[in-house]
């Protein structure tokens, strides 16, 4: 899978931060949650717009 199909950058959304495609959820936020100990399953359950 090409990452460009899953990640979007739009200057009008979250100040141009890389976001999960089709959402306003920043990639940096997801990485922060993972580094804080959340599992991928927990993130998907907490934020339904994100899929595996």
PQR file of N, CA, C, O and H, with PARSE charges and radii, in Angstrom:
ATOM      1  N   UNK A   1       0.837  -1.171   0.000 -0.4000 1.5000
ATOM      2  CA  UNK A   1       0.000   0.000   0.000 -0.0000 2.0000
ATOM      3  C   UNK A   1       0.891   1.246   0.000  0.5500 1.7000
ATOM      4  O   UNK A   1       1.905   1.304   0.696 -0.5500 1.4000
ATOM      5  N   UNK A   2       0.501   2.208  -0.772 -0.4000 1.5000
ATOM      6  CA  UNK A   2       1.214   3.476  -0.860 -0.0000 2.0000
ATOM      7  C   UNK A   2       0.763   4.384   0.286  0.5500 1.7000
ATOM      8  O   UNK A   2      -0.433   4.625   0.446 -0.5500 1.4000
ATOM      9  H   UNK A   2      -0.323   2.162  -1.337  0.4000 1.0000
ATOM     10  N   UNK A   3       1.701   4.884   1.078 -0.4000 1.5000
ATOM     11  CA  UNK A   3       1.359   5.729   2.229 -0.0000 2.0000
ATOM     12  C   UNK A   3       0.583   6.967   1.819  0.5500 1.7000
ATOM     13  O   UNK A   3      -0.181   7.510   2.617 -0.5500 1.4000
ATOM     14  H   UNK A   3       2.673   4.687   0.948  0.4000 1.0000
ATOM     15  N   UNK A   4       0.766   7.422   0.585 -0.4000 1.5000
ATOM     16  CA  UNK A   4       0.068   8.629   0.123 -0.0000 2.0000
ATOM     17  C   UNK A   4      -1.433   8.411  -0.017  0.5500 1.7000
ATOM     18  O   UNK A   4      -2.191   9.375  -0.126 -0.5500 1.4000
ATOM     19  H   UNK A   4       1.387   6.981  -0.063  0.4000 1.0000
ATOM     20  N   UNK A   5      -1.863   7.164  -0.014 -0.4000 1.5000
ATOM     21  CA  UNK A   5      -3.296   6.869  -0.036 -0.0000 2.0000
ATOM     22  C   UNK A   5      -3.900   6.994   1.368  0.5500 1.7000
ATOM     23  O   UNK A   5      -5.120   7.072   1.507 -0.5500 1.4000
ATOM     24  H   UNK A   5      -1.247   6.382   0.076  0.4000 1.0000
ATOM     25  N   UNK A   6      -3.063   7.014   2.406 -0.4000 1.5000
ATOM     26  CA  UNK A   6      -3.540   7.029   3.790 -0.0000 2.0000
ATOM     27  C   UNK A   6      -3.249   8.324   4.537  0.5500 1.7000
ATOM     28  O   UNK A   6      -3.876   8.608   5.557 -0.5500 1.4000
ATOM     29  H   UNK A   6      -2.071   6.951   2.293  0.4000 1.0000
ATOM     30  N   UNK A   7      -2.297   9.111   4.031 -0.4000 1.5000
ATOM     31  CA  UNK A   7      -1.872  10.335   4.710 -0.0000 2.0000
ATOM     32  C   UNK A   7      -2.173  11.528   3.812  0.5500 1.7000
ATOM     33  O   UNK A   7      -1.913  11.496   2.609 -0.5500 1.4000
ATOM     34  H   UNK A   7      -1.788   8.880   3.202  0.4000 1.0000
ATOM     35  N   UNK A   8      -2.729  12.588   4.414 -0.4000 1.5000
ATOM     36  CA  UNK A   8      -3.009  13.798   3.633 -0.0000 2.0000
ATOM     37  C   UNK A   8      -2.394  15.011   4.320  0.5500 1.7000
ATOM     38  O   UNK A   8      -2.235  15.046   5.541 -0.5500 1.4000
ATOM     39  H   UNK A   8      -2.941  12.615   5.391  0.4000 1.0000
ATOM     40  N   UNK A   9      -2.053  16.000   3.505 -0.4000 1.5000
ATOM     41  CA  UNK A   9      -1.536  17.264   4.016 -0.0000 2.0000
ATOM     42  C   UNK A   9      -2.317  18.365   3.331  0.5500 1.7000
ATOM     43  O   UNK A   9      -2.322  18.471   2.105 -0.5500 1.4000
ATOM     44  H   UNK A   9      -2.182  15.971   2.514  0.4000 1.0000
ATOM     45  N   UNK A  10      -2.981  19.187   4.138 -0.4000 1.5000
ATOM     46  CA  UNK A  10      -3.792  20.289   3.617 -0.0000 2.0000
ATOM     47  C   UNK A  10      -3.536  21.497   4.513  0.5500 1.7000
ATOM     48  O   UNK A  10      -3.764  21.427   5.720 -0.5500 1.4000
ATOM     49  H   UNK A  10      -2.978  19.101   5.134  0.4000 1.0000
ATOM     50  N   UNK A  11      -3.066  22.601   3.939 -0.4000 1.5000
ATOM     51  CA  UNK A  11      -2.782  23.781   4.761 -0.0000 2.0000
ATOM     52  C   UNK A  11      -3.981  24.263   5.576  0.5500 1.7000
ATOM     53  O   UNK A  11      -3.804  24.937   6.591 -0.5500 1.4000
ATOM     54  H   UNK A  11      -2.880  22.658   2.958  0.4000 1.0000
ATOM     55  N   UNK A  12      -5.183  23.931   5.151 -0.4000 1.5000
ATOM     56  CA  UNK A  12      -6.383  24.364   5.849 -0.0000 2.0000
ATOM     57  C   UNK A  12      -6.838  23.433   6.960  0.5500 1.7000
ATOM     58  O   UNK A  12      -7.819  23.717   7.647 -0.5500 1.4000
ATOM     59  H   UNK A  12      -5.327  23.383   4.327  0.4000 1.0000
ATOM     60  N   UNK A  13      -6.134  22.328   7.141 -0.4000 1.5000
ATOM     61  CA  UNK A  13      -6.501  21.350   8.177 -0.0000 2.0000
ATOM     62  C   UNK A  13      -5.311  21.153   9.103  0.5500 1.7000
ATOM     63  O   UNK A  13      -4.220  20.795   8.659 -0.5500 1.4000
ATOM     64  H   UNK A  13      -5.337  22.097   6.583  0.4000 1.0000
ATOM     65  N   UNK A  14      -5.526  21.386  10.379 -0.4000 1.5000
ATOM     66  CA  UNK A  14      -4.490  21.201  11.416 -0.0000 2.0000
ATOM     67  C   UNK A  14      -3.183  21.912  11.059  0.5500 1.7000
ATOM     68  O   UNK A  14      -2.094  21.401  11.317 -0.5500 1.4000
ATOM     69  H   UNK A  14      -6.413  21.676  10.740  0.4000 1.0000
ATOM     70  N   UNK A  15      -3.313  23.098  10.462 -0.4000 1.5000
ATOM     71  CA  UNK A  15      -2.152  23.934  10.123 -0.0000 2.0000
ATOM     72  C   UNK A  15      -1.176  23.230   9.188  0.5500 1.7000
ATOM     73  O   UNK A  15       0.027  23.488   9.230 -0.5500 1.4000
ATOM     74  H   UNK A  15      -4.198  23.513  10.253  0.4000 1.0000
ATOM     75  N   UNK A  16      -1.696  22.338   8.344 -0.4000 1.5000
ATOM     76  CA  UNK A  16      -0.862  21.654   7.367 -0.0000 2.0000
ATOM     77  C   UNK A  16      -0.126  20.439   7.888  0.5500 1.7000
ATOM     78  O   UNK A  16       0.731  19.888   7.196 -0.5500 1.4000
ATOM     79  H   UNK A  16      -2.673  22.127   8.310  0.4000 1.0000
ATOM     80  N   UNK A  17      -0.450  20.012   9.104 -0.4000 1.5000
ATOM     81  CA  UNK A  17       0.189  18.804   9.637 -0.0000 2.0000
ATOM     82  C   UNK A  17      -0.298  17.587   8.862  0.5500 1.7000
ATOM     83  O   UNK A  17      -1.429  17.562   8.375 -0.5500 1.4000
ATOM     84  H   UNK A  17      -1.146  20.459   9.665  0.4000 1.0000
ATOM     85  N   UNK A  18       0.559  16.584   8.752 -0.4000 1.5000
ATOM     86  CA  UNK A  18       0.166  15.330   8.117 -0.0000 2.0000
ATOM     87  C   UNK A  18      -0.937  14.687   8.946  0.5500 1.7000
ATOM     88  O   UNK A  18      -0.806  14.533  10.160 -0.5500 1.4000
ATOM     89  H   UNK A  18       1.477  16.605   9.148  0.4000 1.0000
ATOM     90  N   UNK A  19      -2.033  14.312   8.275 -0.4000 1.5000
ATOM     91  CA  UNK A  19      -3.187  13.721   8.957 -0.0000 2.0000
ATOM     92  C   UNK A  19      -3.549  12.386   8.335  0.5500 1.7000
ATOM     93  O   UNK A  19      -3.224  12.106   7.181 -0.5500 1.4000
ATOM     94  H   UNK A  19      -2.140  14.437   7.289  0.4000 1.0000
ATOM     95  N   UNK A  20      -4.225  11.575   9.122 -0.4000 1.5000
ATOM     96  CA  UNK A  20      -4.793  10.342   8.602 -0.0000 2.0000
ATOM     97  C   UNK A  20      -5.814  10.762   7.550  0.5500 1.7000
ATOM     98  O   UNK A  20      -6.691  11.580   7.826 -0.5500 1.4000
ATOM     99  H   UNK A  20      -4.489  11.803  10.059  0.4000 1.0000
ATOM    100  N   UNK A  21      -5.701  10.207   6.354 -0.4000 1.5000
ATOM    101  CA  UNK A  21      -6.559  10.610   5.244 -0.0000 2.0000
ATOM    102  C   UNK A  21      -8.034  10.623   5.594  0.5500 1.7000
ATOM    103  O   UNK A  21      -8.554   9.674   6.181 -0.5500 1.4000
ATOM    104  H   UNK A  21      -4.988   9.542   6.130  0.4000 1.0000
ATOM    105  N   UNK A  22      -8.705  11.710   5.228 -0.4000 1.5000
ATOM    106  CA  UNK A  22     -10.134  11.828   5.453 -0.0000 2.0000
ATOM    107  C   UNK A  22     -10.520  12.202   6.872  0.5500 1.7000
ATOM    108  O   UNK A  22     -11.704  12.236   7.205 -0.5500 1.4000
ATOM    109  H   UNK A  22      -8.282  12.481   4.751  0.4000 1.0000
ATOM    110  N   UNK A  23      -9.518  12.487   7.724 -0.4000 1.5000
ATOM    111  CA  UNK A  23      -9.802  12.863   9.112 -0.0000 2.0000
ATOM    112  C   UNK A  23      -9.010  14.119   9.460  0.5500 1.7000
ATOM    113  O   UNK A  23      -8.227  14.622   8.655 -0.5500 1.4000
ATOM    114  H   UNK A  23      -8.556  12.459   7.454  0.4000 1.0000
ATOM    115  N   UNK A  24      -9.227  14.605  10.661 -0.4000 1.5000
ATOM    116  CA  UNK A  24      -8.437  15.712  11.196 -0.0000 2.0000
ATOM    117  C   UNK A  24      -7.484  15.193  12.276  0.5500 1.7000
ATOM    118  O   UNK A  24      -6.991  15.965  13.098 -0.5500 1.4000
ATOM    119  H   UNK A  24      -9.863  14.196  11.316  0.4000 1.0000
ATOM    120  N   UNK A  25      -7.231  13.896  12.268 -0.4000 1.5000
ATOM    121  CA  UNK A  25      -6.354  13.270  13.257 -0.0000 2.0000
ATOM    122  C   UNK A  25      -4.922  13.315  12.728  0.5500 1.7000
ATOM    123  O   UNK A  25      -4.610  12.715  11.700 -0.5500 1.4000
ATOM    124  H   UNK A  25      -7.632  13.269  11.600  0.4000 1.0000
ATOM    125  N   UNK A  26      -4.058  14.033  13.442 -0.4000 1.5000
ATOM    126  CA  UNK A  26      -2.671  14.192  13.003 -0.0000 2.0000
ATOM    127  C   UNK A  26      -1.887  12.891  13.182  0.5500 1.7000
ATOM    128  O   UNK A  26      -2.064  12.165  14.160 -0.5500 1.4000
ATOM    129  H   UNK A  26      -4.311  14.520  14.278  0.4000 1.0000
ATOM    130  N   UNK A  27      -1.026  12.624  12.220 -0.4000 1.5000
ATOM    131  CA  UNK A  27      -0.147  11.458  12.304 -0.0000 2.0000
ATOM    132  C   UNK A  27       0.705  11.560  13.570  0.5500 1.7000
ATOM    133  O   UNK A  27       0.948  10.553  14.235 -0.5500 1.4000
ATOM    134  H   UNK A  27      -0.882  13.214  11.425  0.4000 1.0000
ATOM    135  N   UNK A  28       1.157  12.759  13.903 -0.4000 1.5000
ATOM    136  CA  UNK A  28       1.957  12.952  15.118 -0.0000 2.0000
ATOM    137  C   UNK A  28       1.180  12.541  16.365  0.5500 1.7000
ATOM    138  O   UNK A  28       1.763  12.013  17.312 -0.5500 1.4000
ATOM    139  H   UNK A  28       0.960  13.577  13.363  0.4000 1.0000
ATOM    140  N   UNK A  29      -0.131  12.780  16.373 -0.4000 1.5000
ATOM    141  CA  UNK A  29      -0.950  12.357  17.512 -0.0000 2.0000
ATOM    142  C   UNK A  29      -0.958  10.836  17.627  0.5500 1.7000
ATOM    143  O   UNK A  29      -0.794  10.290  18.718 -0.5500 1.4000
ATOM    144  H   UNK A  29      -0.604  13.209  15.604  0.4000 1.0000
ATOM    145  N   UNK A  30      -1.146  10.162  16.507 -0.4000 1.5000
ATOM    146  CA  UNK A  30      -1.173   8.693  16.510 -0.0000 2.0000
ATOM    147  C   UNK A  30       0.171   8.150  16.999  0.5500 1.7000
ATOM    148  O   UNK A  30       0.210   7.225  17.810 -0.5500 1.4000
ATOM    149  H   UNK A  30      -1.279  10.606  15.621  0.4000 1.0000
ATOM    150  N   UNK A  31       1.261   8.719  16.511 -0.4000 1.5000
ATOM    151  CA  UNK A  31       2.582   8.274  16.957 -0.0000 2.0000
ATOM    152  C   UNK A  31       2.777   8.535  18.449  0.5500 1.7000
ATOM    153  O   UNK A  31       3.392   7.729  19.147 -0.5500 1.4000
ATOM    154  H   UNK A  31       1.229   9.471  15.852  0.4000 1.0000
ATOM    155  N   UNK A  32       2.260   9.645  18.930 -0.4000 1.5000
ATOM    156  CA  UNK A  32       2.335   9.946  20.359 -0.0000 2.0000
ATOM    157  C   UNK A  32       1.576   8.938  21.192  0.5500 1.7000
ATOM    158  O   UNK A  32       2.053   8.503  22.240 -0.5500 1.4000
ATOM    159  H   UNK A  32       1.760  10.299  18.362  0.4000 1.0000
ATOM    160  N   UNK A  33       0.388   8.564  20.727 -0.4000 1.5000
ATOM    161  CA  UNK A  33      -0.406   7.569  21.455 -0.0000 2.0000
ATOM    162  C   UNK A  33       0.315   6.233  21.498  0.5500 1.7000
ATOM    163  O   UNK A  33       0.325   5.556  22.526 -0.5500 1.4000
ATOM    164  H   UNK A  33       0.001   8.918  19.876  0.4000 1.0000
ATOM    165  N   UNK A  34       0.922   5.852  20.372 -0.4000 1.5000
ATOM    166  CA  UNK A  34       1.668   4.593  20.335 -0.0000 2.0000
ATOM    167  C   UNK A  34       2.861   4.646  21.287  0.5500 1.7000
ATOM    168  O   UNK A  34       3.119   3.687  22.014 -0.5500 1.4000
ATOM    169  H   UNK A  34       0.915   6.401  19.537  0.4000 1.0000
ATOM    170  N   UNK A  35       3.585   5.760  21.284 -0.4000 1.5000
ATOM    171  CA  UNK A  35       4.755   5.862  22.163 -0.0000 2.0000
ATOM    172  C   UNK A  35       4.354   5.937  23.635  0.5500 1.7000
ATOM    173  O   UNK A  35       5.150   5.607  24.514 -0.5500 1.4000
ATOM    174  H   UNK A  35       3.376   6.539  20.693  0.4000 1.0000
ATOM    175  N   UNK A  36       3.123   6.369  23.904 -0.4000 1.5000
ATOM    176  CA  UNK A  36       2.623   6.423  25.281 -0.0000 2.0000
ATOM    177  C   UNK A  36       2.122   5.068  25.764  0.5500 1.7000
ATOM    178  O   UNK A  36       1.769   4.908  26.933 -0.5500 1.4000
ATOM    179  H   UNK A  36       2.477   6.637  23.190  0.4000 1.0000
ATOM    180  N   UNK A  37       2.094   4.090  24.854 -0.4000 1.5000
ATOM    181  CA  UNK A  37       1.716   2.744  25.267 -0.0000 2.0000
ATOM    182  C   UNK A  37       0.388   2.234  24.745  0.5500 1.7000
ATOM    183  O   UNK A  37       0.034   1.080  24.987 -0.5500 1.4000
ATOM    184  H   UNK A  37       2.380   4.220  23.905  0.4000 1.0000
ATOM    185  N   UNK A  38      -0.362   3.078  24.028 -0.4000 1.5000
ATOM    186  CA  UNK A  38      -1.620   2.580  23.459 -0.0000 2.0000
ATOM    187  C   UNK A  38      -1.303   1.566  22.368  0.5500 1.7000
ATOM    188  O   UNK A  38      -0.316   1.707  21.646 -0.5500 1.4000
ATOM    189  H   UNK A  38      -0.075   4.015  23.831  0.4000 1.0000
ATOM    190  N   UNK A  39      -2.135   0.556  22.254 -0.4000 1.5000
ATOM    191  CA  UNK A  39      -1.981  -0.408  21.171 -0.0000 2.0000
ATOM    192  C   UNK A  39      -2.755   0.090  19.955  0.5500 1.7000
ATOM    193  O   UNK A  39      -3.614   0.964  20.064 -0.5500 1.4000
ATOM    194  H   UNK A  39      -2.937   0.442  22.841  0.4000 1.0000
ATOM    195  N   UNK A  40      -2.439  -0.475  18.806 -0.4000 1.5000
ATOM    196  CA  UNK A  40      -3.167  -0.111  17.588 -0.0000 2.0000
ATOM    197  C   UNK A  40      -4.651  -0.400  17.759  0.5500 1.7000
ATOM    198  O   UNK A  40      -5.493   0.366  17.290 -0.5500 1.4000
ATOM    199  H   UNK A  40      -1.741  -1.186  18.717  0.4000 1.0000
ATOM    200  N   UNK A  41      -4.974  -1.498  18.426 -0.4000 1.5000
ATOM    201  CA  UNK A  41      -6.372  -1.864  18.642 -0.0000 2.0000
ATOM    202  C   UNK A  41      -7.091  -0.829  19.502  0.5500 1.7000
ATOM    203  O   UNK A  41      -8.244  -0.490  19.236 -0.5500 1.4000
ATOM    204  H   UNK A  41      -4.290  -2.121  18.807  0.4000 1.0000
ATOM    205  N   UNK A  42      -6.413  -0.329  20.528 -0.4000 1.5000
ATOM    206  CA  UNK A  42      -7.008   0.698  21.390 -0.0000 2.0000
ATOM    207  C   UNK A  42      -7.245   2.000  20.626  0.5500 1.7000
ATOM    208  O   UNK A  42      -8.272   2.656  20.803 -0.5500 1.4000
ATOM    209  H   UNK A  42      -5.476  -0.605  20.744  0.4000 1.0000
ATOM    210  N   UNK A  43      -6.298   2.361  19.789 -0.4000 1.5000
ATOM    211  CA  UNK A  43      -6.444   3.593  19.002 -0.0000 2.0000
ATOM    212  C   UNK A  43      -7.618   3.470  18.050  0.5500 1.7000
ATOM    213  O   UNK A  43      -8.426   4.393  17.945 -0.5500 1.4000
ATOM    214  H   UNK A  43      -5.464   1.829  19.645  0.4000 1.0000
ATOM    215  N   UNK A  44      -7.726   2.352  17.358 -0.4000 1.5000
ATOM    216  CA  UNK A  44      -8.834   2.141  16.421 -0.0000 2.0000
ATOM    217  C   UNK A  44     -10.172   2.153  17.162  0.5500 1.7000
ATOM    218  O   UNK A  44     -11.155   2.689  16.651 -0.5500 1.4000
ATOM    219  H   UNK A  44      -7.070   1.603  17.444  0.4000 1.0000
ATOM    220  N   UNK A  45     -10.217   1.571  18.355 -0.4000 1.5000
ATOM    221  CA  UNK A  45     -11.458   1.552  19.134 -0.0000 2.0000
ATOM    222  C   UNK A  45     -11.834   2.954  19.606  0.5500 1.7000
ATOM    223  O   UNK A  45     -13.012   3.309  19.627 -0.5500 1.4000
ATOM    224  H   UNK A  45      -9.418   1.136  18.770  0.4000 1.0000
ATOM    225  N   UNK A  46     -10.843   3.743  19.980 -0.4000 1.5000
ATOM    226  CA  UNK A  46     -11.074   5.093  20.501 -0.0000 2.0000
ATOM    227  C   UNK A  46     -11.392   6.102  19.389  0.5500 1.7000
ATOM    228  O   UNK A  46     -12.141   7.056  19.600 -0.5500 1.4000
ATOM    229  H   UNK A  46      -9.885   3.454  19.963  0.4000 1.0000
ATOM    230  N   UNK A  47     -10.820   5.880  18.217 -0.4000 1.5000
ATOM    231  CA  UNK A  47     -10.977   6.798  17.086 -0.0000 2.0000
ATOM    232  C   UNK A  47     -11.450   6.017  15.861  0.5500 1.7000
ATOM    233  O   UNK A  47     -10.638   5.666  15.006 -0.5500 1.4000
ATOM    234  H   UNK A  47     -10.212   5.105  18.046  0.4000 1.0000
ATOM    235  N   UNK A  48     -12.752   5.741  15.764 -0.4000 1.5000
ATOM    236  CA  UNK A  48     -13.293   4.902  14.692 -0.0000 2.0000
ATOM    237  C   UNK A  48     -12.955   5.334  13.258  0.5500 1.7000
ATOM    238  O   UNK A  48     -12.917   4.477  12.375 -0.5500 1.4000
ATOM    239  H   UNK A  48     -13.411   6.026  16.459  0.4000 1.0000
ATOM    240  N   UNK A  49     -12.708   6.629  12.985 -0.4000 1.5000
ATOM    241  CA  UNK A  49     -12.345   6.958  11.604 -0.0000 2.0000
ATOM    242  C   UNK A  49     -11.027   6.328  11.158  0.5500 1.7000
ATOM    243  O   UNK A  49     -10.757   6.219   9.962 -0.5500 1.4000
ATOM    244  H   UNK A  49     -12.739   7.325  13.703  0.4000 1.0000
ATOM    245  N   UNK A  50     -10.204   5.911  12.135 -0.4000 1.5000
ATOM    246  CA  UNK A  50      -8.934   5.270  11.796 -0.0000 2.0000
ATOM    247  C   UNK A  50      -9.188   3.779  11.622  0.5500 1.7000
ATOM    248  O   UNK A  50      -9.843   3.150  12.453 -0.5500 1.4000
ATOM    249  H   UNK A  50     -10.424   6.000  13.107  0.4000 1.0000
ATOM    250  N   UNK A  51      -8.672   3.228  10.552 -0.4000 1.5000
ATOM    251  CA  UNK A  51      -8.777   1.785  10.323 -0.0000 2.0000
ATOM    252  C   UNK A  51      -7.381   1.205  10.196  0.5500 1.7000
ATOM    253  O   UNK A  51      -6.415   1.928   9.953 -0.5500 1.4000
ATOM    254  H   UNK A  51      -8.140   3.739   9.877  0.4000 1.0000
ATOM    255  N   UNK A  52      -7.287  -0.070  10.359 -0.4000 1.5000
ATOM    256  CA  UNK A  52      -5.990  -0.734  10.209 -0.0000 2.0000
ATOM    257  C   UNK A  52      -5.791  -0.959   8.771  0.5500 1.7000
ATOM    258  O   UNK A  52      -4.765  -1.508   8.368 -0.5500 1.4000
ATOM    259  H   UNK A  52      -8.072  -0.657  10.557  0.4000 1.0000
TER
END
